[in-house]
Structure formats: structure tokens, C-alpha cells
Amino acid sequence: MCVRENGSAGSVFQILTLSRGLRRLCRRSRPTPMDRTSEFLRVRPVGRFCPIGILLVLVVALTVFAQGTEPSQSHDGTRVDRARAYFGDGELFDQDGVRHRFVSDLLDKHIVLINVVYTECRDACPLITRLLGQVKERIGDDFGRSVMFLSLSSDPLRDTPETLKTFARKHQADHPGWRFLSAGQDVMKPLLSRLGQWPETPADHQSLLIAGNASRAHWIKIRPDATPDFIYAELQRVAAKP
């Protein structure tokens, strides 16, 4: 099953270089173990094949969040509990050395946009970070309040609060609502695996974006070469899901 998603045309010329760079990365990327598991765990870019794993959409939708109900405070709590049971509630540290429980402190009460980075990355990670910076500008005052960006490290053996801070500052992404997160491999490996994002090596991580609303059990994938306007619209859709 191949999936095609196209971003809004409104900002195409603003991010033409970024989009081209991301598409080149898609063409160069090699299949990961998750890609090799099944032919239908892939995303096809316009006109070319790009092996981006979408395990989250299948596994999370079918196992954890499949029990849809009408929204209410009690149901929201139940859904967050299911997210906690699925993802675990491991403790991660951010670029300021502050510790957070993944579900209790970050997913609960927030719309989140998740991506995977590592601080020694020289190509995809800076491009994605710049793209998300443009999305942040569109969110405005809600950023850091109801909406958070979570950049999870694929290199927990090397990424420390200090290296995460340096990376965030270098790419103008050191904001209260944008947490660059890592932990021991015993925490990061199962967490990223649940997201379908654990790589064989840090450089093999996927560039797929994941938008989520744990209280509504709504999770979607977003292509990394989507425009900022399209990503912002998807976040609004996740937030509004009844």
C-alpha cells in the first residue's frame, strides 16, 4: 500500500531548496529493518519510491487507539492511559537537563509533533529542524502551551543535554515549547520502536513526522517534504478531532 500526501502550494517557493534537499535524501535512503518487514510499510513520494516506515499508523491505530468513543473528560483520561500503556512513561531529559515523563508530562494535555534527530547529523536533521521552525511561526501563541514539538534522539549513547542544547541553539530551535529529548538506550530504544523509528544506526533514522493528540487517540504521519502550511493544517486537524 503506497500513500501519497501533498502539502499546500502556498509556501512552495519559500521552501523549494528545503523540499529538494529532502527529496534527495528520500531517494538516497536505504531500507531499514522496518522497511524490509513488509512491502506495504512504505510511503511513495511524487514520482519516486521513498522507503519511509509508517509502522506507527498501523500498529498504534490497530492496537492501542482503536477503541474510539465520544469525547469526554473520562474518555480522554482512558485514552491517555492507553497511550501510557503502549508507549511506556519513561523519563527523558531535555536540552536544559530537565526530566520529563513521556506521556504524563509531554503527551498529556498537548498536541505534539514528533521527529527524530541526532546531534551529529549534517543533512536531514538540520533541514527538518528548519522546516519545523517555519511551522512554529504559524502556530503563534499556542506554541509551548497547547502545542509542543518533541525531537527525539536516535543516538542516546552520545546525545547529552549539552549536545542537544548546542544543536538546538545552532538551528534557532531552543524554545520552551520545543524539547530535544534523549535518555538511556533502555528508554529510547523501546520508545522509538513503538513509534516505528528505532534505527540500526543513528544515521538510519526515518525523517517521517508524527502528529498526535493522545487525549483523542488521534495520530497521523506527515511526509517530511510537506510545506509548513500543510503541516500546520494537519496539526489543526489533529487538535480538532472529536
N, C-alpha and C positions, 0 to 999 in steps of 0.2 A: 504494500500500500504506500503510494507516494503522496505527499501532501504539498500543495503549493499555497504560499501566502504572499501577498504583495502589499507593500506599505503604501501610504498616501503619497500622491505625486507632489504635494505642496512644497516639500523640502528637498526634492531630488537634487536640484542644482547646488544646494548648500552642502550636501554631503556626498557629492559624486566621487571624490577621491576616496573617502571612507568606504563607500559601498564597493568600489572597485577593489580596494585592498582586501576587504572581507571576502569577496567572491574569489579572489585569487587564493586566499587561504583555504576556502572550501574546496577548490579544485586540487590543491596540493595535499589536503589532509588524508592520512591513511586510515583504514578501518581499525577501530579499536575492538577489544573482545566483545563489547556490547553490539557493535555493528555486525560482527560475524555470527552472532547468536541467531539472527533471523533476518531474512531479506526485507521484511516489512518494517523493521525498526530503523527507517531511514527517512530523510527529507530530501526532496529534489528541488534545487534552485531552478530559476527560469532558464531552460535550455541546457542545463547540465546536471550531472549527478553529484550530490554532495552528501557524504556519509555522516550526517549528524544524528546521534541517537535520540530517540524520543520515547525512551522507556518510561519516563515519568507519566506521560499521558496514558499509557496502557496500564501500568501497574497501579499507580495511585488511583486512577479512575475506577478500576475494576476491583480493587481490594480494600482500600481504605475509605474512600469518599463516595462509594457507590450508593449509599443509602440516603437518597435525597428526601428531605422533608420540608414543610413550610417553615420559613424563618421565624425564630423566636429566640428569646434570651437563653432558654433552657436548651433548645436545639443547637444554638451557637456553641454553648459550652460542651455539648456532646460531640460536636464536630471537632472542636479544638482538642478534646480528649482523644479522639480517634487519630488526629494528626500527631499528638504526643506519643501514642502507642505505636504509630507507624515509623515516624522519624526518630523516636527517642527524644530525650530532652537534655542532650549532652551540653556540657559547659564549654563555651568557646571564648577566646579573648579577642579583643578588637585592637585597632591601631593605637589606642590610648592605654592599653593594658587593662581595660575594664572587662569583666567577665559577664557573660550573658548565657542564659539557658535558651537553647534554640527555639523551642516552642513557647515556653512560658513568658520569656522576655521579648522575643523578636516577632514570632508569627502571630501570637495572640494580640488582638486589637490593632493589627496593622495590615495594610495591603503591602505585599513585598514584591520586589523584582530581584530575582536571584541570578547571579552569573558566577562563573568560576575563573579564578585568576591564579597566577603565581608571580612573585615579585621580580624574578629574573627574566620574565617574558619580555621579548623585544618586538613582537609583531601583533598578534591578535589581541592581547590584553590591553595595550595602550589604545588600540583602535576602538575596542568595545567600551573602554572607560570614557573615551572622548564622546562616543555616541550617547552613553548614559548621562553624561554631563549636559548634553543638549536636551535630553528628556527631562532632566531635573529642572531646567529653566522653564519648561512648560507647566510643570506641576505647581510651581509657585509656593504659596504659604503652607500648603498641605504637606510639603516635603518635610520629613522629620516628625510630623505629627501623626497623620493617618497613613502616610506612605513612607516606606523605607527601602533603601537599596542594600542588599546583602551580597557582598563579593566574597565568596568562599575560596580558601586557598587549596590548590591541588598539590601543594608542596609543604605539608605540615612539618617535615623534618628540618626545613630551612627557614620558613616564614615565621618571624617573631613580631611582637608589637613594633619593634624598631624598624624592621624592614617593611612592614605593612604601612607604617607611618610615612616612611620615605617615599614609597610608591604612591601613596595617596596624595601627598603634597606635590610630588613631581607632576602628577597629572590633574592637578586642581580638583581633587575629589575628596579632600579631607573636610567633610561636613558632618555635623551631628547626626543627620538622618541617613548617612551613608557609612555603613560599617564594613570594614575589611576584616575578615574573621579567619582565625585558624585555631588549632588545638593540637593535641597529640594525635598520632595516626590512629590510635584506638577509638577516637571520637570521629575524626574526619573521614576515615575510610567507610564505616557503615553509613554515615550521613550522606556522603556523596554517592555511595552505591544506591541508596534509597532514591536519590534524585536521578539515577541513571547516569552519573557524571564521574565516577571514580576511574581514573586513567591508569594505564600501566606505568607511565612516567608522567611527571608534571606537565611536560610539553604536549602530551597527547590528550589533554582535557578538551572537552567539547566547548564550542562557543555559543551554544544554544542559550537563550534567555528563558527564564521561567517566571511567570507572574502568578501570584497566589493570594487567595483570601481564605485562610484556614477556618474562619468562623462561618463561612458559607460553603466550605468544601468545594471551592472552585479554583482549578489550576489549569493554566494553559501554557503552551510553548509559543515562543516568538522567535522568528528567524533573526540571526544577528545582522543581516543586511537590510532589515526593515528600516524605514525612516523614523526619525524621532516622533513625528506626528502620529504615525501608525502605532508605535509602542505606547505613546501616551493614551491614545484611544483605547488600546487593549487594557491598559491599567484602569481606565474609567469603566470599561465593561466588566472587569473583574470586581471592582468595587460595588457596582450596581446590581450584580447578580442576586436575585431574590432567593 
